[in-house]
Amino acid sequence: MKQLFCKLLFIILLIGIYLGGYAQSLDQARKLYDEGLYEEAKPAFARLALQSPNNSSYSLWYGVCCFETGDMENAEKHLLIAKNRKVVESYRYLAVIYSSSFRFTEAAEMWEEYIEQMVKKKENTEAYEKQLDIVEKMLRMKDKTEDVQIIDSIVVNKDQILSAYFLNEDCGVMQMYQDFFQASGHSESIVYINPKGDQAYYARSSFDGRYTLFTQSKLLDTWTDEKAIFAADTADNNYPFVLGDGVTLYFASKGNGSIGGYDLFITRYNTNTNSYLAPEQLGMPFNSTANDYMMVVDEAKGLGWFVSDRNQPEGKACVYLFIPNEFRSFITESENDEWLIARASLHSIRDTWRAGSNYDELISLAKTDFSLANKKTTRDFEFFVNDQTTYFTLNEFRSSEAKTFFERAIGLRQQATTLEVNLYEQRQSYVQGNTTVQEQLKPSILQSERELRTFLFQISDWEKRARNTENISLRN
């Protein structure tokens, strides 16, 4: 009997020691968790979640620790366990995970359920409703992902992004803010100077770290007449670049409906009002939930660059090289959602490549540093005659008939460009107008859209005729 009593006492002591250590481990983990020390709390919650896989609290805490330390696969797995047991906070974290992986439909469902629970608790849901609006906007953007060829990429330090840009001088010059203004300290702004060298565009930070876009003119040897580009805009705007037409402005903004950090926008200068039109947000894959900025298009090379810190470690950014579309076109394989997500999120630049294409020459061209003094080739346009032949001027045509066909295409393209600018302005007026204005503009917009489609068809037809006729001439 005494021996049995001793065994029972020993077992009870062991259980007490185990439970005491267990409680201590849980209390310590909760303390670390509440202090935001997720990396330190993670091992304890991992053990607890493994020991009690049906415990919704352990699943939530471990899932949040995984989320905060970048382990998204385990985060989703354990947050789903908590979600299936109606743990409210799991909805919010899952919504963010789904958004970052471009699963916007699921993200919207999570935000809706979370908001519903917050309403029951009589909590303020304004911030969460804004997140739901952003997710629904991203879903619409994903469904209109641009079909663009992104042919190369390079990861650089964020303060060295200009090292990846080789802009032709007849497209302007870019400098760091400190170099242009001979300023001390650090600024994230890039200064763009137009080809004539008499107009500069840049952003300057205020005391709260917010950037505002400005432009200056050069009179004789002095930069003067500083003007705010968007005088009434309080958003953080930065990284301006102007196309050769002098009116089309690309920039990055954390406001204006950004879906995350900096987003890329385009606007045009309205000479009638001496002001810029309402900014238009670029679609995916140019924009993401990360910071996307520094859109630059070299019209002489027919290439463009933009920067994103998506999927990059702290302090790093990826500079993407792409072939700009003359007219925007969208992904048509929308019935394959996985493919669409891959293209929208820029999962792999190879997904954007055309079958059988070789981009080596274009990549080499992108890295070539031309100067006006050494410029050897005049480029009025870029016309692919065949796999081995590309024309840049009308004088290169051997067939006078083919040349005439292509001149007709050029004329139509100029008309189409003018129409596209007018259509853009009409759409901006439509968005900003009341119901009466919208009803007045609707027929004109629809008519302009029909005319633009007709122009594009005719341009394609005349270019095809020019190509076929010129190839016959070359063969003969």
C-alpha positions in Angstrom: 0.0 0.0 0.0 2.8 2.4 0.9 4.5 1.6 -2.5 1.3 2.4 -4.4 0.8 5.6 -2.4 4.4 6.7 -3.4 3.8 6.0 -7.1 0.5 8.0 -7.0 2.3 10.9 -5.3 5.1 10.8 -7.8 2.6 10.9 -10.7 0.7 13.8 -9.1 3.9 15.7 -8.7 4.9 15.2 -12.3 1.5 16.4 -13.5 1.7 19.4 -11.2 5.2 20.3 -12.5 4.0 19.9 -16.2 0.8 22.0 -15.6 2.8 24.6 -13.8 5.3 24.8 -16.6 2.5 24.8 -19.1 0.7 27.7 -17.4 3.9 29.6 -17.1 4.7 29.0 -20.7 1.3 30.2 -21.8 1.4 33.3 -19.5 4.9 34.2 -20.8 3.8 33.7 -24.4 0.7 35.9 -23.9 2.8 38.6 -22.3 5.2 38.6 -25.3 2.3 38.5 -27.7 0.6 41.5 -26.0 3.9 43.4 -26.2 4.1 42.8 -30.0 7.1 40.4 -29.6 5.7 37.9 -32.0 9.0 36.2 -33.0 9.7 35.4 -29.3 6.1 34.3 -28.6 5.8 32.1 -31.7 7.6 28.9 -30.5 5.4 28.6 -27.4 2.2 29.1 -29.4 3.4 26.6 -32.0 3.8 24.0 -29.3 0.5 24.8 -27.8 -1.3 24.7 -31.1 0.3 21.3 -31.9 -0.7 19.9 -28.5 -4.3 21.2 -28.7 -5.2 21.6 -32.4 -8.8 22.3 -31.7 -8.1 25.2 -29.3 -9.3 28.2 -31.3 -7.4 30.7 -29.1 -4.1 28.9 -29.6 -4.8 28.7 -33.3 -5.5 32.5 -33.4 -2.4 33.5 -31.4 -0.1 31.2 -33.4 -1.7 32.3 -36.7 -1.1 36.0 -35.8 2.5 35.3 -34.8 3.1 33.6 -38.2 1.4 36.5 -40.0 3.5 39.1 -38.2 6.7 37.1 -38.9 6.0 36.6 -42.6 5.0 32.9 -42.5 1.8 33.3 -44.5 1.2 29.6 -45.2 1.0 28.6 -41.6 -0.7 31.9 -40.7 -3.6 31.1 -43.1 -3.8 27.5 -42.0 -4.2 28.3 -38.3 -6.3 31.4 -38.7 -8.7 29.3 -40.8 -9.1 27.0 -37.7 -9.9 30.0 -35.6 -12.2 31.4 -38.2 -14.2 28.1 -38.4 -14.8 28.5 -34.7 -16.0 32.1 -35.2 -13.0 33.8 -33.6 -13.6 37.4 -34.7 -10.0 38.6 -35.1 -9.2 35.8 -37.5 -11.5 37.4 -40.2 -9.4 40.6 -40.2 -6.1 38.8 -40.6 -7.4 36.5 -43.2 -8.7 39.5 -45.2 -5.2 41.0 -45.3 -3.6 37.7 -46.3 -6.1 37.2 -49.1 -5.6 40.8 -50.3 -1.8 40.4 -50.4 -2.2 37.2 -52.5 -4.7 38.9 -54.9 -7.6 36.7 -53.7 -9.8 39.7 -53.5 -13.2 37.9 -53.5 -12.2 35.9 -50.4 -10.8 39.1 -48.9 -14.0 40.9 -49.4 -16.0 38.1 -47.7 -13.7 38.2 -44.7 -14.0 42.0 -44.3 -17.8 41.7 -44.6 -18.0 39.1 -41.9 -15.6 41.1 -39.7 -17.6 44.3 -40.1 -20.8 42.3 -39.3 -19.3 41.1 -36.0 -18.0 44.6 -35.2 -21.5 46.0 -35.8 -22.9 43.5 -33.3 -20.3 44.7 -30.8 -21.3 48.3 -31.6 -17.8 49.1 -32.6 -16.8 51.8 -35.1 -16.4 50.1 -38.5 -15.4 53.1 -40.7 -11.8 52.0 -41.1 -12.8 48.5 -42.0 -15.4 49.6 -44.5 -12.6 51.6 -46.2 -10.6 48.5 -46.4 -13.6 46.7 -47.9 -13.9 49.4 -50.5 -10.2 49.1 -51.4 -10.5 45.3 -51.8 -13.6 45.7 -54.1 -11.7 48.3 -56.1 -8.7 45.9 -56.4 -11.1 43.2 -57.6 -12.2 45.5 -60.4 -8.6 46.4 -61.2 -7.6 42.7 -61.4 -10.3 42.0 -63.9 -8.8 44.8 -66.1 -5.2 43.7 -65.9 -3.2 45.3 -68.7 -1.6 42.9 -71.2 1.9 44.3 -71.1 5.3 42.7 -71.9 7.7 43.0 -68.9 11.0 41.9 -70.3 13.5 42.3 -67.5 13.9 43.2 -63.9 16.7 44.1 -61.5 16.7 44.4 -57.6 18.5 47.5 -56.3 18.8 49.4 -53.1 15.9 51.9 -52.8 18.3 54.9 -52.8 19.9 53.6 -56.1 16.9 53.1 -58.4 18.3 55.6 -60.9 21.2 53.2 -61.6 18.7 51.0 -63.5 17.4 53.8 -65.7 19.2 54.7 -68.9 17.0 57.5 -70.4 17.8 58.9 -73.8 18.7 62.5 -73.5 16.1 63.6 -76.0 13.6 62.3 -73.5 14.9 64.4 -70.7 17.2 64.0 -67.7 16.6 62.6 -64.1 18.6 63.6 -61.0 18.4 63.0 -57.3 16.8 65.9 -55.5 20.0 66.6 -53.5 22.1 66.7 -56.6 19.8 69.1 -58.5 19.2 71.5 -55.6 22.7 71.0 -54.0 20.8 70.3 -50.8 22.0 68.5 -47.7 20.2 65.7 -46.0 18.2 62.9 -47.6 15.2 63.2 -50.0 13.3 60.4 -51.7 12.4 62.8 -54.6 13.7 62.5 -58.1 13.9 65.6 -60.3 12.9 65.3 -63.9 14.2 68.0 -66.4 12.6 68.2 -69.8 14.7 67.8 -73.0 14.9 71.6 -73.5 16.3 71.9 -70.0 13.9 74.7 -69.1 11.3 72.9 -67.0 11.9 70.8 -63.9 9.4 68.6 -62.0 10.0 67.3 -58.5 8.5 66.7 -55.1 9.5 68.4 -51.9 8.7 67.1 -48.4 7.0 69.1 -45.7 7.6 68.9 -41.9 5.3 65.9 -41.6 7.1 63.9 -44.3 4.4 64.3 -47.0 5.6 65.1 -50.5 4.1 67.7 -52.7 4.7 68.0 -56.5 6.1 71.2 -57.9 7.4 72.6 -61.2 9.9 75.3 -62.0 10.9 77.2 -65.1 14.4 78.2 -66.1 14.9 81.8 -67.1 18.4 82.5 -68.5 20.5 80.7 -65.9 18.1 80.8 -63.0 15.4 78.4 -61.9 12.4 80.3 -60.7 8.5 80.6 -60.7 7.9 77.5 -58.5 4.3 76.3 -58.7 2.5 73.5 -57.0 1.2 71.0 -59.6 -1.9 70.0 -57.5 -2.4 73.0 -55.3 -5.5 71.7 -53.6 -4.3 68.1 -53.2 -3.1 67.1 -49.7 -2.0 63.6 -50.6 1.6 62.4 -50.5 2.6 62.8 -54.2 6.1 62.1 -55.6 8.2 60.8 -58.5 7.0 62.9 -61.5 7.9 62.2 -65.1 6.6 64.0 -68.3 6.3 62.4 -71.7 7.6 64.1 -74.9 4.3 65.8 -75.6 4.9 68.0 -72.5 1.4 67.5 -71.2 1.2 63.9 -70.0 2.5 63.5 -66.4 3.2 60.2 -64.6 3.6 60.3 -60.8 3.1 58.3 -57.7 0.6 59.0 -54.9 -0.4 57.6 -51.6 -3.7 59.3 -51.9 -6.2 59.7 -54.9 -7.6 56.2 -54.2 -4.3 54.4 -53.7 -4.7 50.6 -53.0 -1.5 50.5 -50.9 1.5 52.7 -50.3 2.4 54.6 -53.5 0.4 53.9 -56.6 1.1 55.0 -60.1 -1.1 57.6 -61.7 -1.3 59.5 -65.0 -2.8 62.9 -65.8 -2.6 65.5 -68.6 -2.2 69.2 -68.6 -5.3 71.1 -69.8 -4.0 74.2 -71.7 -7.5 75.7 -71.6 -7.6 75.9 -67.8 -3.8 75.9 -67.2 -4.2 73.0 -64.7 -3.9 69.2 -64.7 -6.9 66.9 -65.1 -8.0 64.6 -62.4 -5.4 61.8 -62.0 -6.2 58.4 -63.4 -4.9 55.4 -61.6 -2.9 52.9 -63.6 -4.1 49.3 -63.5 -2.4 46.0 -62.6 0.3 44.8 -62.9 1.7 48.3 -62.6 0.0 48.8 -59.2 -0.2 46.5 -56.2 -0.7 46.6 -52.4 3.0 47.5 -52.1 4.7 50.8 -53.1 4.8 51.2 -56.9 6.4 54.4 -58.3 8.9 56.0 -60.8 7.1 55.3 -64.1 9.4 56.4 -66.9 8.8 55.9 -70.7 11.6 56.4 -73.1 9.8 57.1 -76.4 13.0 57.0 -78.4 13.8 53.5 -77.3 10.2 52.3 -77.1 10.8 51.1 -73.5 9.7 52.0 -70.0 10.6 51.4 -66.4 8.8 51.4 -63.1 9.7 50.5 -59.5 8.0 48.3 -57.0 8.9 47.0 -53.5 6.4 44.1 -53.7 8.0 40.9 -52.4 11.2 42.7 -51.6 13.1 42.9 -48.3 13.4 46.2 -46.4 15.4 48.7 -48.2 15.2 46.9 -51.6 13.1 47.6 -54.7 12.7 45.9 -58.1 13.0 48.0 -61.3 10.9 46.4 -64.1 11.6 47.0 -67.8 8.6 46.8 -70.1 7.4 47.5 -73.6 4.7 50.3 -73.5 1.5 49.6 -75.3 0.5 52.2 -77.8 -3.1 51.6 -76.9 -4.0 49.9 -73.7 -5.1 46.3 -74.0 -6.2 43.9 -71.3 -5.8 40.2 -70.4 -8.6 38.3 -72.2 -8.1 34.9 -70.4 -10.3 36.1 -67.5 -12.1 32.8 -67.2 -8.8 31.3 -65.8 -8.6 33.1 -62.5 -5.3 31.6 -61.4 -3.7 32.9 -64.7 -5.3 36.3 -64.2 -4.0 36.5 -60.6 -0.5 35.5 -61.8 -0.5 38.3 -64.4 -2.1 40.9 -62.1 0.3 40.2 -59.2 3.3 39.9 -61.6 4.1 36.5 -60.2 6.6 35.9 -63.0 7.7 38.3 -65.7 8.0 35.3 -68.0 4.2 35.0 -67.9 4.1 38.3 -69.9 6.4 37.2 -72.7 5.1 36.6 -76.2 5.7 33.0 -77.5 8.9 32.8 -79.5 10.0 36.3 -78.7 13.7 37.2 -78.0 14.1 40.4 -75.9 17.9 40.4 -75.7 18.3 43.3 -78.1 15.7 45.4 -76.3 17.3 44.6 -73.0 20.7 45.6 -74.4 19.1 48.8 -75.8 17.6 49.7 -72.5 21.0 49.6 -70.9 22.7 51.7 -73.6 23.5 55.2 -72.5 22.9 57.4 -75.6 23.8 61.1 -75.7 22.6 63.7 -78.1 26.2 64.2 -79.4 26.6 60.5 -80.3 23.1 59.9 -81.5 23.4 57.9 -84.8 19.8 56.9 -85.6 16.9 59.1 -86.2 13.7 57.5 -84.9 10.4 58.9 -86.2 8.6 55.7 -85.4 9.3 52.0 -84.9 7.7 49.7 -87.6 8.4 46.0 -87.7 8.5 44.9 -91.3 9.6 41.3 -90.5 11.6 39.4 -88.0 14.9 40.8 -89.3 13.8 44.3 -90.4 12.6 47.3 -88.5 12.1 50.8 -90.0 12.5 54.1 -88.1 12.0 56.6 -90.9 9.9 56.9 -94.1 13.0 57.1 -96.2 13.8 53.4 -95.4 10.8 52.1 -97.4 11.8 50.6 -100.8 8.3 50.4 -102.1 6.6 53.8 -102.7 3.2 52.1 -102.5 4.1 50.6 -99.1 5.3 54.1 -98.0 2.0 55.6 -99.0 0.1 53.0 -97.1 2.2 53.6 -93.9 1.8 57.4 -94.3 -2.0 56.9 -94.2 -1.6 54.8 -91.0 0.5 57.6 -89.5 -2.2 60.2 -90.3 -4.9 58.0 -88.8 -2.7 57.4 -85.7 -2.4 61.1 -85.1 -6.1 61.5 -85.3 -6.6 58.6 -83.0 -4.2 60.1 -80.4 -6.1 63.4 -80.5 -9.4 61.6 -80.1 -8.0 59.5 -77.2 -6.9 62.7 -75.4 -10.4 64.2 -75.9 -12.0 61.0 -74.8 -9.9 61.0 -71.6 -11.1 64.5 -70.8 -14.7 63.6 -71.5 -14.5 60.6 -69.2 -12.9 62.8 -66.4 -15.7 65.3 -66.8 -18.3 62.5 -66.7 -16.8 61.1 -63.4 -16.8 64.6 -61.8 -20.1 65.8 -63.2 -23.7 65.5 -61.8 -26.4 63.3 -63.4 -27.4 66.0 -65.9 -23.8 66.5 -67.1 -23.3 62.7 -67.3 -26.5 62.4 -69.5 -25.2 65.1 -71.8 -21.7 63.6 -72.1 -22.8 59.9 -72.5 -23.7 60.0 -76.2 -20.5 61.9 -77.1 -18.4 59.5 -75.1 -20.0 56.5 -76.8 -19.6 58.1 -80.2 -15.9 58.8 -79.5 -15.3 55.2 -78.4 -16.9 53.9 -81.6 -14.7 56.3 -83.7 -11.6 55.3 -81.8 -12.3 51.6 -82.4 -12.7 52.4 -86.1 -9.4 54.3 -86.2 -7.6 51.4 -84.6 -9.0 48.9 -87.1 -8.0 51.2 -90.0 -4.5 51.8 -88.6 -4.0 48.0 -88.2 -5.3 47.5 -91.8 -3.1 50.1 -93.4 0.0 48.9 -91.5 -0.7 45.3 -92.6 -1.0 46.5 -96.2 2.3 48.4 -95.9 4.1 45.5 -94.3 2.9 43.0 -96.9 3.7 45.3 -99.8 7.2 46.1 -98.5 8.0 42.5 -97.9 7.1 41.7 -101.5 9.4 44.4 -102.6 12.2 43.2 -100.4 11.9 39.6 -101.7 12.1 40.9 -105.3 
